[in-house]
């Protein structure tokens, strides 16, 4: 087993299959894993609360930037042809 596969397991995606959705889902799963590690390190006393907060804040900004770049959620009620559902 690959070390990255072990440390950052990926779940299956069940949403609307579009390239941008798949990329965002992968980014979201990675975000969740990293948040979990940071929280566990802080809870275990290995990371100061302020440092944990800053790391989480940076990860959140990165996730928001990716969402914006991928244009996720800009037109939630339109299909691929631009028609309303």
Secondary structure, 3 states (H helix, E strand, C coil): CCHHHHHCCCCCCCCCCCHHHHHHHHHHHHHHHHHHHHHHHHHCCCCCHHHHHHHHHHHHHHHHHHHHHHCCCCCCCECCCCCEC
